[in-house]
Amino acid sequence: MSDAEKKIQLTKKVPAKEEMQKQETVVYIGPDISGAKQYTVFNNGLPDVLKKKIQEQPFFHSLIVPVEKLAQANMELAKEGSVLNILYQKANKK
């Protein structure tokens, strides 16, 4: 598969993620940023400030989880060296 074909596939997948977020209730578990505080719940899509952060730093998308998975994500966030913990630390430096 060529690089152009891969980009097309990735582009096709992004709107599906955005639509999924609009349909389900999600919570932002990253550090406080202007316009989005940690543990803010969104049930009607994401605010523009968070969408912009995701475009600039795609790993911010991993810090948005479905409410049903909040307890599990919280445990991983607190665990030193876990993926979410590392991403949180990286986001905190930005």
N, C-alpha and C positions, 0 to 999 in steps of 0.2 A: 504494500500500500504506500503510495507516495505521500510526501509531507502535505501537499495540497488536499488530498483526500482525508487525511487525519484531521486537518483543520476544519474541513467541512463537517466531519462527524462530530467534533467537539462543539462546533457552533450549533449544530442541531440539538445537542444534549442540554445546553445551557437554558433555553427557554423552558424546557420540561422541568428543570429544577426550580425556576422562578414560579412556574404555575403551581408546582407542588407546595411551595412555601405560601402561596396565596390561599391555598385550600386548607392547609393545616395550621394549627397553632404552634408557633415555635418560640424559643427563648434564646436570647443572646447571652452567652456565658463568658464573653471576653471582658477585658478591662473597660472601665468607663471611658467613653469617648464623647465628644460634644455631639449631642443628639441621640445617644444610645447608652444608657446606663447598664451595668451588669445586671443580669436577671430580669431584664425587661421582656415582657411577653408581647408578641405580635401575632395577631390573628387575621390581619387584612393586608398581608404583604409586608415587605421591609421598608423602613424609611429611606429616603434618598441618601442620607449621610452614610448609612450602612451599605447600601448598594455601591456607593462610590468607593468605600473602603475595600469592598470585595473586588472591585475592578482594579484598584491600585495594588492590593495585596490579597490574592486569591485565597490564601490560607485562612482569612477571616471567615470564610464560608463554613469552615469546620467548627467555628465557635458559635454556630447557630444550630440548635438541636431541637427536635420535636419535644414538646412538653412531656410526653410519655417517657422519654429517655433522659429526663433531667437528672434523676437520682443517680443513674449509672454514670452519666457524663460528669456529674459533680464529684463522684468518687475518683474517676480517672483524672479529673482536674487537680485534685488534692494529692494524687500519687506522684511523688518526685520521679521525673524521668519518663513519665507516660507521654504519649503523643499529644494529648490535649494540654498537659502541663507545659510541655515545650512550646506549643503554639501560643499558649497564653503568655508565657514569658516573652516570646518574640513579639507578640502584639503589644505588650506592655512597654516595650522599648521603642515602638514606633510613635 
